[in-house]
Amino acid sequence: MPSLKDLRVRITSVQSTKKITSAMKMVAASKLRRAQDAAEAARPYAERMERMLGNLAGGAAGRAGAAPMLAGTGKDDVHLVVVMTANRGLCGGFNSNIIRASRVLIRELLATGKTVKILCVGRKGAESLRRDYKDQIVNAFSEFGRKVVVFSEANVVATMITEMFFAGQFDVATMVYARFKSAMTQVVTRQQIIPFPVPAANTAGDAAMVYDYEPSDQEILGELLPRNLAIQVFRAMLENAASEQGAKMTAMDSATRNAGEMINALTMKYNRSRQAMITKELIEIISGAEAL
């Protein structure tokens, strides 16, 4: 049975931990508001860009001379998996969920005989995947998004992906990241970014829209597809940042509550031990007095 001193030391230690987790929760809550606003502000532009490009791609797909990022290489042999995680831990299952989904995708591709290359954005993903897929990791960005996510960082990632594609280093690229839904819910998402996924044709109930483009749709696609890639990468990084802060706030809230419950249990144990010790000392004093 631990002594009273041991219990006091442990209670003090847990109280210090509770102060830290409570402070981290408040910091994450303040960062979450900004990150959530940034992620939600980026969604309309990214979604409209995808919709407009989808309309363009629907008309250009299958034509001779279609943009390479739309038509692809014509093969499905080499896949690039872009894994987006956080640079730090203490955010619940946020990183592990993304890494687990990435491992599932990688195993599925390898099981079908595909060649897999991995590009990591975030230190936690690189550290975890390096254990099993060290040879498949082509690059890792572990400094991006440490304070805030900026478009220039996303553009660096997108430029590298584009250069790898035009160098013939892969055929299909897929991003794995967490889409922010709420502070308690983050949805791990797979998104194919190269070749650009052409949407299904409109149903009979939808009004078909016809657009005239100047210059030609091929020239527009050649310009907008690389830009759209950067926008989609930027959006994924913003979604990830908001998801990370939401997961961290939830994890630190649970840790703070657990610390409070542990303090209560340890305090009760301390009081009982102290009361038992006092009772034992009184019994010894009374027994000694009666013996005299």
C-alpha positions as a Markdown table, in Angstrom:
| # | Residue | x | y | z |
|---|---|---|---|---|
| 1 | Met | 0.0 | 0.0 | 0.0 |
| 2 | Pro | 1.5 | 3.4 | -1.0 |
| 3 | Ser | 2.4 | 5.8 | 1.8 |
| 4 | Leu | 0.7 | 9.1 | 2.4 |
| 5 | Lys | 3.7 | 10.9 | 1.0 |
| 6 | Asp | 3.5 | 8.8 | -2.2 |
| 7 | Leu | -0.2 | 9.6 | -2.6 |
| 8 | Arg | 0.5 | 13.4 | -2.0 |
| 9 | Val | 3.2 | 13.3 | -4.7 |
| 10 | Arg | 1.0 | 11.5 | -7.1 |
| 11 | Ile | -1.9 | 13.9 | -6.5 |
| 12 | Thr | 0.4 | 16.9 | -7.1 |
| 13 | Ser | 1.7 | 15.3 | -10.3 |
| 14 | Val | -1.8 | 14.6 | -11.7 |
| 15 | Gln | -2.9 | 18.2 | -10.8 |
| 16 | Ser | 0.1 | 19.5 | -12.8 |
| 17 | Thr | -0.9 | 17.3 | -15.7 |
| 18 | Lys | -4.5 | 18.5 | -15.4 |
| 19 | Lys | -3.3 | 22.1 | -15.7 |
| 20 | Ile | -1.3 | 21.3 | -18.8 |
| 21 | Thr | -4.1 | 19.5 | -20.5 |
| 22 | Ser | -6.6 | 22.2 | -19.6 |
| 23 | Ala | -4.3 | 24.9 | -21.1 |
| 24 | Met | -3.7 | 22.8 | -24.2 |
| 25 | Lys | -7.5 | 22.4 | -24.6 |
| 26 | Met | -8.0 | 26.2 | -24.5 |
| 27 | Val | -5.1 | 26.8 | -26.9 |
| 28 | Ala | -6.6 | 24.2 | -29.3 |
| 29 | Ala | -10.1 | 25.7 | -29.0 |
| 30 | Ser | -8.7 | 29.2 | -29.9 |
| 31 | Lys | -6.8 | 27.7 | -32.9 |
| 32 | Leu | -9.8 | 25.6 | -34.0 |
| 33 | Arg | -11.9 | 28.7 | -34.6 |
| 34 | Arg | -9.4 | 30.2 | -37.0 |
| 35 | Ala | -8.6 | 26.9 | -38.7 |
| 36 | Gln | -12.3 | 26.0 | -39.1 |
| 37 | Asp | -13.1 | 29.4 | -40.6 |
| 38 | Ala | -10.2 | 29.0 | -43.1 |
| 39 | Ala | -11.3 | 25.5 | -44.1 |
| 40 | Glu | -14.9 | 26.5 | -44.6 |
| 41 | Ala | -13.9 | 29.6 | -46.5 |
| 42 | Ala | -11.8 | 27.5 | -48.9 |
| 43 | Arg | -14.5 | 25.0 | -49.7 |
| 44 | Pro | -16.8 | 27.0 | -52.0 |
| 45 | Tyr | -13.9 | 28.1 | -54.3 |
| 46 | Ala | -12.5 | 24.6 | -54.4 |
| 47 | Glu | -15.9 | 23.0 | -55.0 |
| 48 | Arg | -16.8 | 25.5 | -57.8 |
| 49 | Met | -13.4 | 25.0 | -59.4 |
| 50 | Glu | -14.0 | 21.3 | -59.4 |
| 51 | Arg | -17.5 | 21.8 | -60.8 |
| 52 | Met | -16.3 | 24.1 | -63.6 |
| 53 | Leu | -13.4 | 21.8 | -64.5 |
| 54 | Gly | -15.8 | 18.8 | -64.4 |
| 55 | Asn | -17.9 | 20.5 | -67.1 |
| 56 | Leu | -14.8 | 21.3 | -69.2 |
| 57 | Ala | -13.4 | 17.8 | -68.7 |
| 58 | Gly | -16.7 | 16.1 | -69.6 |
| 59 | Gly | -16.5 | 17.7 | -73.0 |
| 60 | Ala | -12.7 | 17.3 | -73.5 |
| 61 | Ala | -12.4 | 13.7 | -72.2 |
| 62 | Gly | -11.6 | 11.2 | -74.9 |
| 63 | Arg | -10.6 | 13.8 | -77.5 |
| 64 | Ala | -7.2 | 13.7 | -79.2 |
| 65 | Gly | -4.7 | 16.0 | -77.5 |
| 66 | Ala | -6.6 | 16.1 | -74.2 |
| 67 | Ala | -4.7 | 17.6 | -71.3 |
| 68 | Pro | -2.4 | 15.0 | -69.7 |
| 69 | Met | -3.6 | 15.7 | -66.2 |
| 70 | Leu | -7.1 | 14.9 | -67.4 |
| 71 | Ala | -6.5 | 12.0 | -69.8 |
| 72 | Gly | -3.8 | 10.4 | -67.6 |
| 73 | Thr | -1.0 | 8.3 | -69.0 |
| 74 | Gly | -3.3 | 5.5 | -70.2 |
| 75 | Lys | -1.8 | 3.2 | -67.6 |
| 76 | Asp | -2.6 | 2.2 | -64.0 |
| 77 | Asp | 0.6 | 0.7 | -62.9 |
| 78 | Val | 2.3 | 3.2 | -60.6 |
| 79 | His | 0.3 | 5.0 | -57.8 |
| 80 | Leu | 1.4 | 8.0 | -55.8 |
| 81 | Val | -0.2 | 8.1 | -52.3 |
| 82 | Val | -0.1 | 11.6 | -50.7 |
| 83 | Val | -0.5 | 11.1 | -46.9 |
| 84 | Met | -1.4 | 14.2 | -45.0 |
| 85 | Thr | -1.0 | 14.1 | -41.2 |
| 86 | Ala | 0.0 | 16.5 | -38.4 |
| 87 | Asn | 3.5 | 17.3 | -37.3 |
| 88 | Arg | 2.7 | 16.7 | -33.6 |
| 89 | Gly | 0.7 | 14.2 | -31.5 |
| 90 | Leu | -1.6 | 14.6 | -28.5 |
| 91 | Cys | -4.6 | 14.8 | -30.8 |
| 92 | Gly | -6.4 | 11.5 | -30.1 |
| 93 | Gly | -6.8 | 9.2 | -33.1 |
| 94 | Phe | -6.4 | 11.9 | -35.7 |
| 95 | Asn | -3.0 | 10.8 | -37.0 |
| 96 | Ser | -3.5 | 7.1 | -36.5 |
| 97 | Asn | -6.8 | 7.1 | -38.4 |
| 98 | Ile | -5.2 | 8.7 | -41.5 |
| 99 | Ile | -2.2 | 6.4 | -41.3 |
| 100 | Arg | -4.4 | 3.4 | -40.9 |
| 101 | Ala | -6.5 | 4.4 | -44.0 |
| 102 | Ser | -3.2 | 5.0 | -45.9 |
| 103 | Arg | -1.9 | 1.6 | -45.0 |
| 104 | Val | -5.1 | 0.0 | -46.2 |
| 105 | Leu | -4.9 | 1.8 | -49.5 |
| 106 | Ile | -1.2 | 0.9 | -49.9 |
| 107 | Arg | -1.9 | -2.8 | -49.1 |
| 108 | Glu | -4.8 | -2.9 | -51.6 |
| 109 | Leu | -2.6 | -1.5 | -54.3 |
| 110 | Leu | 0.3 | -3.8 | -53.6 |
| 111 | Ala | -2.0 | -6.8 | -53.5 |
| 112 | Thr | -3.1 | -6.1 | -57.0 |
| 113 | Gly | 0.5 | -5.8 | -58.3 |
| 114 | Lys | 0.7 | -2.0 | -58.5 |
| 115 | Thr | 3.8 | -0.1 | -57.7 |
| 116 | Val | 3.3 | 2.4 | -54.9 |
| 117 | Lys | 5.2 | 5.6 | -54.1 |
| 118 | Ile | 4.4 | 7.7 | -51.0 |
| 119 | Leu | 4.6 | 11.4 | -50.5 |
| 120 | Cys | 4.2 | 12.5 | -46.8 |
| 121 | Val | 3.0 | 15.9 | -45.7 |
| 122 | Gly | 3.4 | 15.9 | -41.9 |
| 123 | Arg | 6.0 | 14.5 | -39.6 |
| 124 | Lys | 3.8 | 11.9 | -37.9 |
| 125 | Gly | 2.8 | 10.2 | -41.2 |
| 126 | Ala | 6.5 | 10.0 | -42.3 |
| 127 | Glu | 7.7 | 8.6 | -39.0 |
| 128 | Ser | 5.0 | 5.9 | -39.0 |
| 129 | Leu | 5.1 | 4.8 | -42.6 |
| 130 | Arg | 8.9 | 4.8 | -42.7 |
| 131 | Arg | 8.9 | 1.7 | -40.6 |
| 132 | Asp | 7.2 | -0.5 | -43.2 |
| 133 | Tyr | 7.5 | 1.5 | -46.4 |
| 134 | Lys | 10.8 | 3.3 | -46.2 |
| 135 | Asp | 11.8 | 2.4 | -49.8 |
| 136 | Gln | 8.5 | 3.7 | -51.2 |
| 137 | Ile | 8.7 | 7.2 | -49.6 |
| 138 | Val | 9.9 | 9.6 | -52.3 |
| 139 | Asn | 9.8 | 12.7 | -50.1 |
| 140 | Ala | 8.4 | 14.1 | -46.8 |
| 141 | Phe | 7.5 | 17.6 | -45.8 |
| 142 | Ser | 7.7 | 17.8 | -42.0 |
| 143 | Glu | 7.8 | 21.6 | -41.6 |
| 144 | Phe | 4.6 | 22.7 | -43.4 |
| 145 | Gly | 1.7 | 24.0 | -41.4 |
| 146 | Arg | 3.5 | 24.3 | -38.1 |
| 147 | Lys | 1.9 | 27.7 | -37.4 |
| 148 | Val | -0.7 | 28.4 | -40.1 |
| 149 | Val | -1.3 | 26.8 | -43.5 |
| 150 | Val | -0.3 | 29.1 | -46.4 |
| 151 | Phe | -0.9 | 28.6 | -50.1 |
| 152 | Ser | 2.8 | 28.8 | -50.9 |
| 153 | Glu | 3.4 | 25.6 | -49.0 |
| 154 | Ala | 0.5 | 23.8 | -50.8 |
| 155 | Asn | 1.9 | 25.1 | -54.1 |
| 156 | Val | 5.3 | 23.5 | -53.3 |
| 157 | Val | 3.6 | 20.1 | -52.8 |
| 158 | Ala | 1.4 | 20.5 | -55.9 |
| 159 | Thr | 4.4 | 21.6 | -58.0 |
| 160 | Met | 6.4 | 18.5 | -56.9 |
| 161 | Ile | 3.4 | 16.2 | -57.7 |
| 162 | Thr | 3.0 | 17.9 | -61.2 |
| 163 | Glu | 6.7 | 17.6 | -62.0 |
| 164 | Met | 6.7 | 13.9 | -61.0 |
| 165 | Phe | 3.7 | 13.3 | -63.2 |
| 166 | Phe | 5.1 | 14.9 | -66.3 |
| 167 | Ala | 8.4 | 13.1 | -65.6 |
| 168 | Gly | 6.4 | 9.8 | -65.9 |
| 169 | Gln | 7.1 | 8.8 | -62.3 |
| 170 | Phe | 3.5 | 7.7 | -61.6 |
| 171 | Asp | 0.1 | 7.2 | -63.3 |
| 172 | Val | -2.4 | 7.9 | -60.6 |
| 173 | Ala | -2.2 | 10.2 | -57.5 |
| 174 | Thr | -4.5 | 9.9 | -54.5 |
| 175 | Met | -4.6 | 12.1 | -51.4 |
| 176 | Val | -5.5 | 10.8 | -47.9 |
| 177 | Tyr | -6.5 | 13.4 | -45.4 |
| 178 | Ala | -9.1 | 14.1 | -42.7 |
| 179 | Arg | -12.1 | 16.3 | -43.8 |
| 180 | Phe | -13.3 | 18.5 | -40.9 |
| 181 | Lys | -16.9 | 17.9 | -39.9 |
| 182 | Ser | -17.1 | 19.0 | -36.3 |
| 183 | Ala | -14.8 | 19.2 | -33.3 |
| 184 | Met | -15.6 | 15.6 | -32.5 |
| 185 | Thr | -15.9 | 14.2 | -36.0 |
| 186 | Gln | -13.2 | 14.1 | -38.7 |
| 187 | Val | -13.8 | 12.0 | -41.8 |
| 188 | Val | -10.8 | 10.3 | -43.4 |
| 189 | Thr | -11.1 | 11.0 | -47.1 |
| 190 | Arg | -9.5 | 9.5 | -50.2 |
| 191 | Gln | -9.4 | 11.9 | -53.1 |
| 192 | Gln | -8.0 | 11.2 | -56.5 |
| 193 | Ile | -6.2 | 14.2 | -57.9 |
| 194 | Ile | -4.4 | 12.9 | -61.0 |
| 195 | Pro | -5.9 | 12.2 | -63.4 |
| 196 | Phe | -8.7 | 14.6 | -62.7 |
| 197 | Pro | -11.8 | 12.5 | -62.1 |
| 198 | Val | -14.4 | 13.2 | -64.8 |
| 199 | Pro | -17.9 | 13.4 | -63.3 |
| 200 | Ala | -20.7 | 11.1 | -64.5 |
| 201 | Ala | -23.0 | 12.5 | -67.2 |
| 202 | Asn | -26.0 | 14.5 | -66.0 |
| 203 | Thr | -29.2 | 12.5 | -65.4 |
| 204 | Ala | -32.2 | 13.2 | -67.6 |
| 205 | Gly | -33.7 | 15.4 | -64.9 |
| 206 | Asp | -30.8 | 17.8 | -64.9 |
| 207 | Ala | -30.6 | 20.7 | -67.3 |
| 208 | Ala | -27.6 | 20.3 | -69.6 |
| 209 | Met | -25.5 | 23.4 | -69.7 |
| 210 | Val | -23.5 | 24.4 | -72.8 |
| 211 | Tyr | -20.6 | 26.9 | -72.5 |
| 212 | Asp | -18.5 | 28.7 | -75.1 |
| 213 | Tyr | -14.9 | 29.1 | -74.1 |
| 214 | Glu | -12.3 | 31.6 | -75.3 |
| 215 | Pro | -9.6 | 30.5 | -75.7 |
| 216 | Ser | -10.4 | 26.8 | -76.4 |
| 217 | Asp | -11.3 | 24.4 | -73.6 |
| 218 | Gln | -8.0 | 22.5 | -74.2 |
| 219 | Glu | -5.9 | 25.6 | -73.4 |
| 220 | Ile | -8.1 | 26.5 | -70.4 |
| 221 | Leu | -7.7 | 22.9 | -69.0 |
| 222 | Gly | -3.9 | 23.0 | -69.6 |
| 223 | Glu | -3.8 | 26.2 | -67.4 |
| 224 | Leu | -6.4 | 25.4 | -64.8 |
| 225 | Leu | -5.7 | 21.7 | -64.0 |
| 226 | Pro | -2.3 | 22.4 | -62.4 |
| 227 | Arg | -3.8 | 25.4 | -60.6 |
| 228 | Asn | -6.7 | 23.2 | -59.4 |
| 229 | Leu | -4.2 | 20.6 | -58.1 |
| 230 | Ala | -2.6 | 23.3 | -55.9 |
| 231 | Ile | -6.1 | 24.5 | -54.7 |
| 232 | Gln | -7.1 | 20.9 | -53.8 |
| 233 | Val | -3.9 | 20.3 | -51.9 |
| 234 | Phe | -4.3 | 23.6 | -50.1 |
| 235 | Arg | -7.9 | 22.7 | -49.2 |
| 236 | Ala | -6.8 | 19.3 | -47.9 |
| 237 | Met | -4.1 | 20.9 | -45.8 |
| 238 | Leu | -6.7 | 23.4 | -44.4 |
| 239 | Glu | -9.2 | 20.6 | -43.7 |
| 240 | Asn | -6.4 | 18.6 | -41.9 |
| 241 | Ala | -5.4 | 21.6 | -39.8 |
| 242 | Ala | -9.0 | 22.2 | -38.6 |
| 243 | Ser | -9.4 | 18.4 | -38.0 |
| 244 | Glu | -6.2 | 18.3 | -36.0 |
| 245 | Gln | -7.2 | 21.2 | -33.7 |
| 246 | Gly | -10.7 | 19.7 | -33.2 |
| 247 | Ala | -9.2 | 16.3 | -32.4 |
| 248 | Lys | -6.7 | 17.9 | -30.0 |
| 249 | Met | -9.3 | 19.9 | -28.2 |
| 250 | Thr | -11.5 | 16.8 | -27.8 |
| 251 | Ala | -8.5 | 14.7 | -26.6 |
| 252 | Met | -7.3 | 17.3 | -24.1 |
| 253 | Asp | -10.9 | 17.7 | -22.8 |
| 254 | Ser | -11.1 | 14.0 | -22.2 |
| 255 | Ala | -7.6 | 14.0 | -20.6 |
| 256 | Thr | -8.6 | 16.9 | -18.3 |
| 257 | Arg | -11.8 | 15.1 | -17.2 |
| 258 | Asn | -9.8 | 11.9 | -16.6 |
| 259 | Ala | -7.2 | 13.7 | -14.5 |
| 260 | Gly | -10.0 | 15.3 | -12.4 |
| 261 | Glu | -11.5 | 11.8 | -11.8 |
| 262 | Met | -8.1 | 10.4 | -10.9 |
| 263 | Ile | -7.5 | 13.3 | -8.5 |
| 264 | Asn | -10.8 | 12.6 | -6.8 |
| 265 | Ala | -10.0 | 8.9 | -6.5 |
| 266 | Leu | -6.5 | 9.5 | -5.2 |
| 267 | Thr | -7.8 | 12.2 | -2.7 |
| 268 | Met | -10.4 | 9.7 | -1.4 |
| 269 | Lys | -7.7 | 7.0 | -1.1 |
| 270 | Tyr | -5.4 | 9.5 | 0.7 |
| 271 | Asn | -8.1 | 10.5 | 3.2 |
| 272 | Arg | -9.0 | 6.9 | 4.0 |
| 273 | Ser | -5.3 | 6.0 | 4.5 |
| 274 | Arg | -4.8 | 9.1 | 6.6 |
| 275 | Gln | -7.9 | 8.3 | 8.7 |
| 276 | Ala | -6.8 | 4.7 | 9.1 |
| 277 | Met | -3.4 | 5.9 | 10.3 |
| 278 | Ile | -4.9 | 8.3 | 12.8 |
| 279 | Thr | -7.2 | 5.6 | 14.1 |
| 280 | Lys | -4.3 | 3.2 | 14.5 |
| 281 | Glu | -2.3 | 5.8 | 16.4 |
| 282 | Leu | -5.2 | 6.6 | 18.7 |
| 283 | Ile | -5.7 | 2.9 | 19.4 |
| 284 | Glu | -2.0 | 2.5 | 20.2 |
| 285 | Ile | -2.1 | 5.6 | 22.5 |
| 286 | Ile | -5.2 | 4.3 | 24.3 |
| 287 | Ser | -3.8 | 0.8 | 24.6 |
| 288 | Gly | -0.6 | 2.2 | 26.1 |
| 289 | Ala | -2.5 | 4.3 | 28.6 |
| 290 | Glu | -4.6 | 1.4 | 29.7 |
| 291 | Ala | -1.5 | -0.7 | 30.1 |
| 292 | Leu | 0.0 | 1.8 | 32.6 |
